[in-house]
Amino acid sequence: MTQATVIFVDDDADIRRVMAQTLALEDMPAECVGDGASALAMITPDYEGVVLCDYNMPGMDGLEVLARVRAIDDAIPLIILTGQGDISTAVSAMQKGAYDFIEKPFDHDELLELLRHALEKRHLALENRRLKAQLKHLAKPGPRLLGDSPTMQRVIATIDPLLETSANILLKGETGAGKDAIARYIHENSPRRQQNYVAINCGAVPENLIESELFGHEAGAFTGAERRRIGKFEHAHGGTLFLDEVESMPLSLQVKILRVLEERRLERLGSNTPVEVDVRVIAATKADLKQLSDSGEFRADLYYRLNVVQVDIPALRERKEDIPMLFHHFALIAAARYDRESVPLNAAQAARLMQYDWPGNVRELRNLAERYVLLGVLAFEESGVTMPPADHDQVTLADMVDAFERSAIISALNANRGSIKDTMAQLKVARKTLYDKMKKHGLNKEAFRD
């Protein structure tokens, strides 16, 4: 897929050369090609730019290119270049869905303005499409994965193809990053959703009890076992078993877990009768299980059995763009629970949330949102987040957009260690645009270098 914002199609090499120079001077990355087939090879439904195409070309003319582009995505703007006075061609192109037309010889300023409007329309179309997809995603029943940051979108893109399968998944992330929420999301959007989702924290159960917790026991199996007890594996039959903090599981138990996963059956403590189980296992860890297995602290065979697919869950500080949305979401839930009103944060307060590092991750943010609903801005006094006063009358939409824009640029510069090229690619903006916005917000790339 091309990174160009303009694909220019013309069989005249001299015109292509002039157009390439013109667009380069305007910070509009362009691909200039001599025929329609070359242009079509670069276009996908996700193409973020526009097409500028000459009408009179040998082989595939401009109207045929238009039809082919619209078959890929009818929201991609295509501008037709026509010969002087060829009004019938222009009218035909507009009737068939062209964004606009311009006559040769054309005024460069007029063409550039037309391209800018077309690009704006394309960006709006893609943004609307993305929002509709997100609304559809949020409309699903059960737990939701909130986040529009690149890191969270990668998580969702990794998980979505696995939802219809029964593959075991290993979630790796810091404490409080949301591993349980993601495990619940996977279960609730899988064919196993009608069966039980069973969670156990392997680090919270005493070693002498965890085997009984997982496999169950018969009456009299040990002192205090007065009646039969069904274990977590058996209770999750047909559904999903979530093993949190799996790195803390005793080595003696790991071999038994492995046997159950391989044979799909277990024996309760005190019984010799096998019980068939059909369970999808989602394990979670904050440690590097591969490193632990290499050092003999975790069984390598169990590691590979659990790690059919590993999903790395980003810490909240790595997805700061999501913080205002998450805070608002948690505040609305808390307001409904406590029958309170949730007063939105102003732009300065939202920006301050995004500047904090959140060592407790999403869990800390959710806790703060609850306290905010109960206590208002006093809730922030106990946390590491120092908040400016809430003066809603002075806050405009422009203020909120500026605060978000500055935080997004800071986040991208941090992630890319001050590299302008990489930051441009991440934010999908032209170099001049990025520099202008950095100047506006008082940002210097040198401050973000190691």
Secondary structure by P-SEA (a helix, b strand, c coil): cccccbbbbcccaaaaaaaaaaaaaacbbbbbbccaaaaaaaccccccbbbbbbcccccccaaaaaaaaaaacccbbbbbbbcccaaaaaaaaaaacccccccccccaaaaaaaaaaaaaaaaaaaaaaaaaaaaaaaaccccccccccaaaaaaaaaccccccccbbbbbbbcccccaaaaaaaaaaacccccccccccccccccccccccccccccccccccccbbbbccccccccbbbbbcccccccccaaaaaaaaaaacccccccccbbbbbbbbbbbbbccaaaaaaaaccccaaaaaaaacbbbbbbcccccccaaaaaaaaaaaaaaaaacbbbbbbcaaaaaaaaaccccccaaaaaaaaaaaaaccccccccccccccccccccccaaaaaaaaaaaaaaaaaaaacccaaaaaaaacccaaaaaaaaaaaccccccccc
